[in-house]
């Protein structure tokens, strides 16, 4: 069995297993049908990303390694599935979501920006505001120009919810629940999900948990030498994500 694009999480038990990501058998973790309600997703191998916002505060060297790795992986995906048969969905949070979108642009892979709502950018990417819970960029700076530039490079921008609160009853009108509905929107349209540091943030944990419900494989993005010193580990031909 070919191992491509990472270590999959068994959808039943959550442990890492070897999975062929081209499989369509739901017992192997990939459901038979996914939603293809946008032209850019039709007939494509769709990769969605989820990961810690804290990545934005890592060293420039480490961030460059992450981005370079994602670009390389997308290049491999294009080789395997076809140059025009791969698409990316980014949830447009700071950190990993941001970097998978940037990698898609660099790798010439079309991406959809799945933004939770129209107020998301100003709330989460601007300078932090007093009296507004969990507001502002994790860097403490106004990064609206950066995300606006990235949104302009998306093939399509989708605003999943009308406000910061999801209308889905199961979320009980909680503040920020639109972010969770955005996670479900991405997973429902993905062939697989790449996850960076999935236990770090509540939102990433939720996305990975929903993957288990939807029987979508999750592949951990693990890059070595986080604190500098030396090159990434040699990548074998089987492209296991934990071995770069």
C-alpha positions as CSV (number, residue, x, y, z in Angstrom):
1,X,0.0,0.0,0.0
2,X,1.4,3.4,-1.0
3,X,1.9,5.9,1.8
4,X,1.5,9.4,0.4
5,X,1.1,12.8,2.0
6,X,1.5,11.7,5.6
7,X,0.4,9.5,8.5
8,X,-3.3,9.0,8.5
9,X,-5.4,9.0,11.7
10,X,-7.6,5.9,11.8
11,X,-11.2,7.4,11.8
12,X,-12.4,4.8,14.3
13,X,-9.6,4.8,16.9
14,X,-7.5,7.9,16.1
15,X,-4.2,6.1,15.8
16,X,-1.7,6.6,13.0
17,X,-2.1,4.0,10.3
18,X,-0.9,3.5,6.7
19,X,-3.6,4.6,4.3
20,X,-3.7,4.9,0.6
21,X,-5.3,8.4,0.1
22,X,-6.5,7.5,-3.3
23,X,-8.9,4.9,-1.9
24,X,-12.6,5.4,-2.0
25,X,-13.5,2.7,0.4
26,X,-15.0,4.3,3.6
27,X,-13.5,1.6,5.7
28,X,-10.1,3.0,4.8
29,X,-11.2,6.4,6.1
30,X,-12.4,8.1,2.9
31,X,-16.1,8.5,2.3
32,X,-17.6,7.6,-1.1
33,X,-19.0,11.0,-1.8
34,X,-18.0,14.6,-0.9
35,X,-19.8,17.8,-1.6
36,X,-18.7,19.4,-4.9
37,X,-20.8,22.5,-5.0
38,X,-18.2,24.9,-6.4
39,X,-16.6,24.6,-9.8
40,X,-13.0,24.6,-8.5
41,X,-13.8,21.5,-6.4
42,X,-15.5,19.4,-9.0
43,X,-13.5,16.3,-9.9
44,X,-10.5,17.4,-7.8
45,X,-8.5,15.9,-5.1
46,X,-9.2,18.5,-2.4
47,X,-6.9,19.2,0.5
48,X,-8.1,21.2,3.4
49,X,-5.8,22.5,6.1
50,X,-6.2,23.0,9.9
51,X,-3.6,24.0,12.4
52,X,-2.5,26.1,15.3
53,X,-2.7,29.8,15.1
54,X,0.4,30.0,17.3
55,X,2.5,29.0,14.3
56,X,2.5,32.7,13.2
57,X,4.7,33.5,16.2
58,X,7.4,30.8,15.4
59,X,10.7,31.8,14.0
60,X,11.0,32.9,10.4
61,X,13.3,30.0,9.7
62,X,10.8,27.5,11.0
63,X,7.9,29.1,9.1
64,X,9.9,29.0,5.9
65,X,10.4,25.2,6.4
66,X,6.7,24.7,6.9
67,X,5.8,26.6,3.8
68,X,8.5,24.9,1.7
69,X,7.3,21.6,2.8
70,X,3.7,22.4,1.9
71,X,4.8,23.6,-1.5
72,X,6.7,20.3,-2.0
73,X,3.7,18.2,-1.0
74,X,1.4,20.1,-3.3
75,X,3.8,19.5,-6.1
76,X,3.8,15.8,-5.4
77,X,0.0,15.9,-5.3
78,X,-0.1,17.5,-8.7
79,X,2.3,14.9,-10.1
80,X,0.1,12.1,-8.7
81,X,-3.4,13.4,-9.5
82,X,-2.7,15.7,-12.4
83,X,-1.6,19.3,-12.7
84,X,-5.2,20.6,-12.8
85,X,-6.8,18.0,-10.5
86,X,-5.8,19.3,-7.1
87,X,-7.4,22.1,-5.0
88,X,-6.9,23.5,-1.6
89,X,-9.4,24.9,1.0
90,X,-8.0,27.3,3.6
91,X,-10.0,28.4,6.6
92,X,-8.1,31.7,6.5
93,X,-7.0,31.9,10.1
94,X,-3.6,33.1,11.0
95,X,-0.8,30.5,11.1
96,X,-1.2,27.2,9.3
97,X,-4.4,28.2,7.4
98,X,-2.5,31.2,6.1
99,X,0.6,29.2,5.1
100,X,-1.3,26.5,3.2
101,X,-3.0,29.2,1.2
102,X,0.4,30.8,0.5
103,X,1.8,27.4,-0.5
104,X,-1.1,26.9,-2.9
105,X,-0.4,30.2,-4.6
106,X,3.3,29.3,-4.9
107,X,2.5,25.8,-6.2
108,X,0.0,27.1,-8.7
109,X,-2.9,25.2,-7.0
110,X,-6.3,26.9,-6.9
111,X,-7.6,27.5,-3.4
112,X,-10.9,28.5,-1.9
113,X,-10.9,30.8,1.1
114,X,-13.5,29.5,3.5
115,X,-14.0,32.5,5.7
116,X,-16.3,32.0,8.7
117,X,-18.2,35.3,8.2
118,X,-17.7,38.8,6.8
119,X,-16.6,40.2,10.2
120,X,-13.9,37.6,10.7
121,X,-11.0,39.5,9.1
122,X,-11.5,42.6,11.1
123,X,-12.1,40.7,14.3
124,X,-9.2,38.2,14.1
125,X,-6.6,39.9,11.9
126,X,-6.7,43.5,13.1
127,X,-4.8,44.9,16.0
128,X,-6.3,43.6,19.3
129,X,-9.1,45.7,20.8
130,X,-9.8,46.1,24.5
131,X,-13.1,44.8,25.6
132,X,-13.5,42.4,22.6
133,X,-12.8,38.8,23.6
134,X,-10.2,36.9,21.6
135,X,-9.9,39.7,19.1
136,X,-7.0,40.7,17.0
137,X,-3.9,39.1,15.4
138,X,-1.8,36.8,17.5
139,X,1.1,39.0,16.6
140,X,-0.4,42.0,18.3
141,X,-0.3,43.9,15.0
142,X,-2.8,44.9,12.3
143,X,-2.5,42.2,9.6
144,X,-5.6,43.0,7.7
145,X,-3.6,44.1,4.6
146,X,-1.8,40.8,4.5
147,X,-5.0,38.7,4.7
148,X,-6.7,41.0,2.2
149,X,-3.9,40.4,-0.3
150,X,-4.2,36.7,0.2
151,X,-7.9,36.7,-0.2
152,X,-7.5,38.5,-3.5
153,X,-5.4,35.5,-4.7
154,X,-8.2,32.9,-3.9
155,X,-10.1,31.5,-6.8
156,X,-13.2,32.0,-4.7
157,X,-14.0,33.5,-1.3
158,X,-16.8,31.8,0.6
159,X,-18.4,33.4,3.7
160,X,-19.8,30.4,5.5
161,X,-22.0,32.2,8.1
162,X,-23.8,35.5,8.3
163,X,-22.2,36.4,11.7
164,X,-19.7,35.4,14.3
165,X,-22.4,33.0,15.7
166,X,-23.3,29.8,13.8
167,X,-27.0,29.1,13.3
168,X,-26.4,25.4,13.8
169,X,-28.4,24.4,17.0
170,X,-25.7,22.1,18.3
171,X,-23.4,25.0,18.9
172,X,-26.0,26.8,21.0
173,X,-25.3,30.3,19.7
174,X,-21.8,30.4,21.3
175,X,-19.5,33.3,20.4
176,X,-17.1,32.3,17.6
177,X,-19.1,29.2,16.7
178,X,-19.1,30.3,13.0
179,X,-15.4,29.2,13.1
180,X,-16.6,25.7,13.9
181,X,-19.2,25.6,11.2
182,X,-16.5,26.8,8.8
183,X,-14.5,23.7,9.9
184,X,-17.4,21.4,9.0
185,X,-17.8,23.2,5.6
186,X,-14.2,22.5,4.7
187,X,-14.2,18.8,5.8
188,X,-17.4,18.1,4.0
189,X,-15.7,19.1,0.7
190,X,-12.3,17.6,1.4
191,X,-10.6,14.4,0.2
192,X,-8.2,14.6,3.2
193,X,-7.1,17.2,5.8
194,X,-3.6,18.2,6.7
195,X,-3.3,19.1,10.3
196,X,-0.5,21.0,12.1
197,X,-0.2,20.6,15.9
198,X,-3.8,19.4,16.1
199,X,-3.9,19.4,19.9
200,X,-2.8,23.0,20.3
201,X,-6.0,25.0,19.6
202,X,-9.6,24.2,20.3
203,X,-10.6,25.0,16.8
204,X,-8.1,22.6,15.3
205,X,-9.2,19.9,17.8
206,X,-12.7,20.4,16.7
207,X,-11.8,20.1,13.0
208,X,-9.9,16.9,13.5
209,X,-12.7,15.5,15.6
210,X,-15.2,16.3,12.8
211,X,-12.9,14.5,10.4
212,X,-13.4,11.4,12.5
213,X,-17.2,11.7,12.3
214,X,-17.1,12.3,8.5
215,X,-14.6,9.5,8.0
216,X,-12.0,11.8,6.4
217,X,-8.3,10.9,6.9
218,X,-6.1,13.4,8.8
219,X,-2.4,13.7,8.0
220,X,-0.1,15.3,10.5
221,X,2.3,17.9,9.3
222,X,5.5,17.5,11.3
223,X,8.7,19.4,10.4
224,X,11.9,18.6,12.3
225,X,14.5,20.9,13.8
226,X,12.0,23.5,15.0
227,X,14.6,25.3,17.1
228,X,17.0,25.6,14.2
229,X,20.2,23.8,13.5
230,X,20.6,21.6,10.5
231,X,18.4,20.7,7.6
232,X,15.1,18.9,7.6
233,X,15.3,15.1,7.6
234,X,15.6,13.5,4.2
235,X,12.3,12.9,2.6
236,X,11.8,9.3,1.4
237,X,10.1,8.6,-1.9
238,X,6.9,7.5,0.1
239,X,6.5,11.2,1.3
240,X,5.6,10.5,4.9
241,X,4.9,13.9,6.4
242,X,6.7,13.1,9.7
243,X,10.0,12.4,7.9
244,X,11.0,15.8,6.5
